[in-house]
Amino acid sequence: MIIIKLLAKKLSFLVMRDRLKAIWRLSGGFEMVGVGYGFYMVKFDLAQERVSSGKGPWMIFDHYLVVRPWVINFVAFEVKIDSTMVWIHFSSLGLEYYDESILLALAAAVGQLVRMDF
């Protein structure tokens, strides 16, 4: 099970569910329950589904989807989201800057690097 929340945008339950079906492309289905303050609990039909470690970061209508493991005694109004994984594209970066050390330095200036596409 996981907990999800779409940052900076509110969607209806049905729209959220349909968008998740489209972007996750799961082998099985899932159940989704609203737990307040824009958070949803998601339980997968197949135990091996791994959305949280998948190809994220996930986005819905250009807004980031926070995905975290379910915890016992989750209280939605107490949750503080202070970081999220994001994809950063450096547009119009000159070819001379496509060096691993320079790209790593740029990434370090923004935050903790998770993965880089050279």
N, C-alpha and C positions, 0 to 999 in steps of 0.2 A: 504494500500500500504506500501511496505517496500523498503529499499535500501540494496543491498548486495554487497559484494566484497570478492573475494577469495584472501587470503594473500599469498604472495611470489610465486605465480604461475599464469600464464596466460593460459586461455583455450579459445577455439573458442566458439562463441555464441551457436552453436548447441550442443557441448559437455557439456557446462555448463547447458543448459536447460534440456538435457536428464538426467544428473546426479541429478539435483534438483528434477525432476519428480520421480526418483528412491528413493531418500532418504526421501523426504517429504511425499510421499504417501497420497496426498490430496484427499478429497471427490470430489472436482471439479477441474477445470483446472486453469491455470494462464497465464498471458501475461508477457513477459519480454522485456525490452527495454534497450539497452546500453546507458548510459549517460556520458561516457568518463572516462578515467583514471582507467579502470577496474571495475567501478561501474555499477550496473544494477538496474533499477527500476522494481519491481515486483508487479503486480496487480492481485488479486485473483478473480476468477469467483464467489465464494461464500464469502459473507462478513464475515462470522463467522470463516473462516480459520485463525488460529493463529500460524504461524510458529515462530514468534519472541519470543513467550512465551512457545514454545514447548519443545521438549526433547533435545535441543541443549546442548553443543556446536555442531554445524554441521561441518563435515569435508568432503572434496572432495579430493581424491587422497592424503591423509595424510596432507592436508593443511586446516587451519581453515577458515571458512566462517563467515565473519562479517555480522550480521543482525541488522539493526536499522530501526526505523520508518521513513517513508518519511516525510520530512519537506518542507514547501513552500520555494521557492528560493534556492533549493539545488544547490550548485556549486561544482562539483566534484574535481576540482584542488585546492580548498581551504580546503578540508577535511583533518584533521590530525587524524589518528587512533593511539591513545596512550594506549589503553587497549582492551582486549578481554577476553571472558570467555574461559577457557581451562579445559580440563579433565586431572587430574594428577593421575597417578598410581604409588604407591610406591611398586616396585617389591622387592621381597626377604626381606620384612619387617618381622622381627621375631614376632611370635605369642604374645609374652609378651608386644609388643607395640600396640596391637589392643585394646586399652583402649580409651574411648571417649576423655578424657582430653589430652592425648598424640596426638591423631589424630587431634584434634582442634588446638593444638599448632603447629603441622607441617603445617597445612593449613594456619594458621595466618602468619607463616614465609614466605609463598609464596605470599599471597595477601588476598583479601576479599573472604571469604567462601560464596558460593551460595547454595550449596547442598552437602551432604556427603552420601556416600554409605558405611554403616558399614558392 
